[in-house]
């Protein structure tokens, strides 16, 4: 048996297996070596008392903008992964819309070099097309050979149906994920907010739900009779959920994600004309939010992904029409999600809901990008990646934060984050 370097005692384990009391031992190699009740303490082990806390696999974010290289003033791989660790994330997938875009092998090598500064695992996504402009495909095989786990033009949808068809065919041969930013440009045009009563009353150009839904439907038609792993990014409308439900009922194999803000924030906030509420896809109506939550609980929506998109203060303080889209949430995502599902109220606690939410943050995103799906991330031999959190402690967002959540308190605080057996967050504070 491997020597144990770290022992987590007395916590409530929560993962795809269920909710139960147990201890977890992590070996000196950074792997789970035991997961059972009443593991004996040895004199040379570090012990974390997790009594009253929940212990889950480390969270995995399929959709993170780390901005480096090219926009280091907004975020770097170091700063972004520190925020992620504070939120319980032990792996993030870095989006390719950097400057320059991640669309060639030299850029993959550069990201790998920069990621040596990261405090958690950084997986790399490549663009689907050169410079994300939709004109020609990148060398997908060369990128896949370097370990790229996902291909996406995130921030732009692939408009050319023939090109998308080829990308899906190649992805099937290579066993990689094609992730689509669902936006039909001819419909969204210069839209700034959800098309509906609020945008019409305010005179703001709207983005119709059809912009998202048409591209989703097109892609799923193209996916038929292909072996590609297709992933729909940040779905946000009731119509998209209905399309996903019908396609999955008919046996089509694909996955999708929803963001914390599309589970929690609605388009009425746009009435403030504050760019902190400007995001793409836009904040939607209350009925859409209700359906997004239902999609997670019914497992129609596979993953919750942050779409963490930081910007500089100067950029977000421009007018609503000129400011860039994006919301930050890596470090507070857990609290937002718990509140969205009513899990912040201990008097109405629902264990089944918590398991569904944790699955959407852990095992399901891992299996989306993994070529070897797992049934548990706490099995012996699994990487020692853990999030240990409290449902009774608050996470406060400063009132001055450049965030739609500023001034809010969220029940649900990450106390420890452990990545590869290393404690990177301790007592809610970064250990760096």
PEPE-V74552 format. One record per pair of residues at least 6 apart in sequence whose C-alpha atoms are under 6 Angstrom apart, sorted by the first residue. I is the first residue (numbers start at 1). J is the second residue. D is the distance in Angstrom with one decimal. If there is no record, write none. Layout:
BEGIN
i = <I;I>
j = <J;J>
d = <D;D>
END
This chain:
BEGIN
i = <2;3;4;4;4;5;5;5;6;6;6;6;6;7;7;7;8;8;8;8;9;9;9;10;10;10;11;11;11;11;11;12;12;12;12;13;13;13;13;13;13;14;15;16;22;22;23;23;23;24;24;25;25;25;26;26;27;30;30;30;31;31;31;31;32;32;32;32;33;34;53;53;54;54;55;55;56;56;57;57;57;58;58;58;58;58;59;59;59;59;59;60;60;60;60;60;61;61;62;62;63;63;63;64;64;64;64;64;65;65;65;65;66;66;66;66;67;67;68;69;69;70;70;74;74;74;78;78;81;81;83;83;84;84;86;87;87;87;88;88;88;90;90;90;91;91;91;92;93;93;93;94;94;95;96;96;96;96;101;102;102;103;103;103;105;124;125;125;125;125;126;127;127;127;128;128;128;128;128;129;129;129;130;130;132;134;149;150;150;151;151;152;152;154;156;157;157;157;165;168;171;172;172;177;177;178;179;179;179;180;180;181;182;182;183;183;184;187;188;188;191;191;191;192;192;193;193;193;194;194;194;194;195;195;195;213;230;231;231;231;232;233;233;234;234;234;235;237;238;238;255;256;256;257;257;257;257;258;259;259;259;260;260;263;264;266;266;266;267;267;267;275;275;276;276;278;279;279;280;295;302;303;303;304;304;308;308;308;309;309;309;310;315;316;335;335;335;338;343;344;367;383;384;384;385;385;385;386;386;387;388;388;388;389;389;389;390;390;391;391;393;393;393;394;394;394;394;395;395;395;396;397;397;397;398;398;399;399;414;415;415;416;416;417;417;418;424;425>
j = <27;27;26;27;28;27;28;45;25;26;45;46;47;24;25;47;23;24;47;48;23;49;50;23;50;51;21;50;51;53;54;20;21;54;55;19;20;21;54;55;56;56;56;359;36;37;35;36;37;34;35;32;33;34;32;33;33;384;420;421;381;382;383;384;380;381;382;384;380;380;389;390;388;389;387;388;386;387;385;386;387;89;90;385;386;387;88;89;90;361;362;89;91;92;361;362;92;305;93;305;93;305;307;93;94;95;307;308;94;95;308;309;75;76;77;80;75;98;76;98;99;98;99;310;311;312;117;118;118;119;330;331;330;331;331;330;331;332;387;414;417;120;121;419;120;121;122;122;122;123;124;124;125;125;102;125;126;127;131;126;127;126;127;130;143;148;148;149;150;151;151;151;152;153;137;138;151;152;153;136;137;138;136;138;153;158;369;177;178;178;179;179;180;181;181;181;182;183;222;228;228;227;228;229;230;230;230;231;232;232;233;233;212;215;211;212;211;211;207;211;205;206;207;205;206;206;207;282;206;207;282;284;206;207;208;240;254;254;255;256;256;256;257;257;258;259;258;288;288;291;302;301;302;301;302;303;304;304;304;305;306;306;337;289;340;283;284;285;283;284;285;316;320;403;404;325;325;326;325;301;360;360;365;360;361;327;328;329;326;327;328;328;323;323;410;411;412;344;349;411;373;420;420;421;418;419;420;417;418;417;414;415;416;413;414;415;412;413;411;412;411;412;413;410;411;412;413;409;410;413;409;406;407;408;406;407;406;407;428;427;428;425;426;424;425;424;431;431>
d = <5.8;5.5;5.6;4.2;5.9;5.3;5.1;5.0;5.9;5.2;5.6;4.9;5.9;5.8;4.5;4.8;5.5;5.2;5.9;4.8;4.7;5.2;5.6;5.9;5.3;4.8;6.0;4.4;4.9;5.4;5.7;5.5;4.4;4.7;5.8;5.7;5.3;5.8;5.8;4.7;5.9;5.1;5.8;5.9;5.2;4.5;5.7;5.4;5.5;5.7;4.6;5.9;5.5;5.0;4.5;5.4;5.8;5.3;4.6;4.1;5.4;5.5;4.5;4.6;5.1;5.2;5.4;5.2;5.1;6.0;5.6;5.0;5.6;5.3;5.9;4.5;5.7;5.3;5.9;4.4;5.9;5.5;5.1;4.9;4.0;4.7;5.8;4.2;5.8;5.2;5.0;5.6;4.8;5.7;5.8;5.4;4.6;5.2;5.0;5.5;5.7;5.6;4.8;5.8;5.1;5.9;5.3;5.0;5.8;5.3;5.7;5.3;5.8;5.7;5.4;5.7;5.5;5.5;5.1;5.9;5.9;6.0;4.4;5.8;4.8;4.8;5.6;4.9;5.8;5.9;5.9;5.0;5.0;5.5;5.2;5.8;3.9;5.8;4.9;5.9;5.3;5.1;6.0;5.6;5.9;4.5;5.8;5.2;6.0;4.6;5.6;5.2;5.8;5.4;4.7;5.7;5.4;5.6;5.4;5.3;5.9;5.7;5.2;5.8;5.9;5.2;5.7;5.9;4.6;5.5;4.8;5.3;4.9;4.8;5.8;5.9;5.2;5.1;5.5;5.3;4.3;5.1;5.9;5.5;5.1;5.7;5.9;4.7;6.0;5.0;6.0;4.9;5.8;5.1;5.9;4.7;5.6;5.3;6.0;5.6;5.3;4.7;3.7;4.8;5.8;5.0;5.9;4.5;5.7;5.3;5.7;5.5;4.8;5.7;5.2;4.8;4.7;5.4;4.9;5.7;4.6;4.6;4.8;5.7;5.8;5.0;5.8;5.3;5.2;5.0;5.4;5.8;3.9;4.9;4.9;5.3;5.1;6.0;4.7;5.1;4.4;5.9;5.5;5.2;4.5;5.8;5.5;5.1;4.9;5.8;5.9;5.6;5.6;5.8;5.8;4.6;5.4;5.0;5.6;5.1;5.0;6.0;5.9;5.3;5.5;5.3;5.3;5.4;4.8;5.0;5.7;6.0;5.0;5.8;5.5;5.1;4.3;4.8;6.0;5.0;5.9;4.2;5.7;5.4;5.8;6.0;4.7;5.7;4.7;5.2;5.3;5.4;5.8;5.3;4.9;5.7;4.8;5.6;5.7;5.3;4.8;5.7;4.6;4.8;5.3;4.4;5.4;5.8;5.0;4.8;5.9;5.7;5.0;5.5;4.2;5.1;5.5;5.4;5.9;4.4;5.6;5.8;5.7;5.4;4.4;5.9;5.9;5.7;5.1;5.5;4.5;5.2;5.3;5.5;5.6;5.3;4.7;4.1;5.9;4.7;4.3;4.9;4.8;5.7;4.8;5.7;4.9;5.1>
END
